[in-house]
Amino acid sequence: MSIQQSAIQRLQDELAQWSDTQFGQHRPATRPIRHLRKEVDELLKAPDDASEYADCLLLLLDAYRMSGGSADDLVNKAFDKLAINKTRQWGEPDEHGVVEHVRSE
């Protein structure tokens, strides 16, 4: 029986091959994270542009891989975090519409 690789893991693996060839191996994860900041700014200017979301996803996956994590692991951690968020109390939106959970003191 063969185990089929998830699509997101396949994406991260293919990205890793390209990224390491293009930019070199053994780079710190902070490089794609800093690049991600720039891409988020671009996304804010074009929130209907799917390619900007894709840029952010690629950089996030690459940074997480460089930190030693797999895409599948990140998805599982996201499900865990969603479960936590579902139990939290949420405040009112700020002037930008951002809503954060209520922090206990």
C-alpha positions, 0 to 999 in steps of 0.5 A: 500500500502506498501512502499518498503525499498531501498536496501542501506537503508536495508543494513544500517539497517542490518549493524546497528544491527550487528555493535551495537551488535558487537561493542556496541551502542553509539560509536562516528562516528569517530571510523568507519571513522578512520577505513575507512582510513585504508580500503582506504589504502587497497583499494589503494593496491588492486583497483580491489578487490570488497570486499575492496570497500564493506568494505569502503561502510560499514564503511561509512554507519555505520559512517553516521548512527552514525552521525544521517543520513540514507543511503537514505538521504546520497544517496540524498545528493550524488545526490545533490553534483553531481549536484554541481560538474557538474557545477564546473570548474575542474583543471588538474590532480596532480602527482597522477592523482587526479583532484580537482575543481577550487576554487575561491579566 
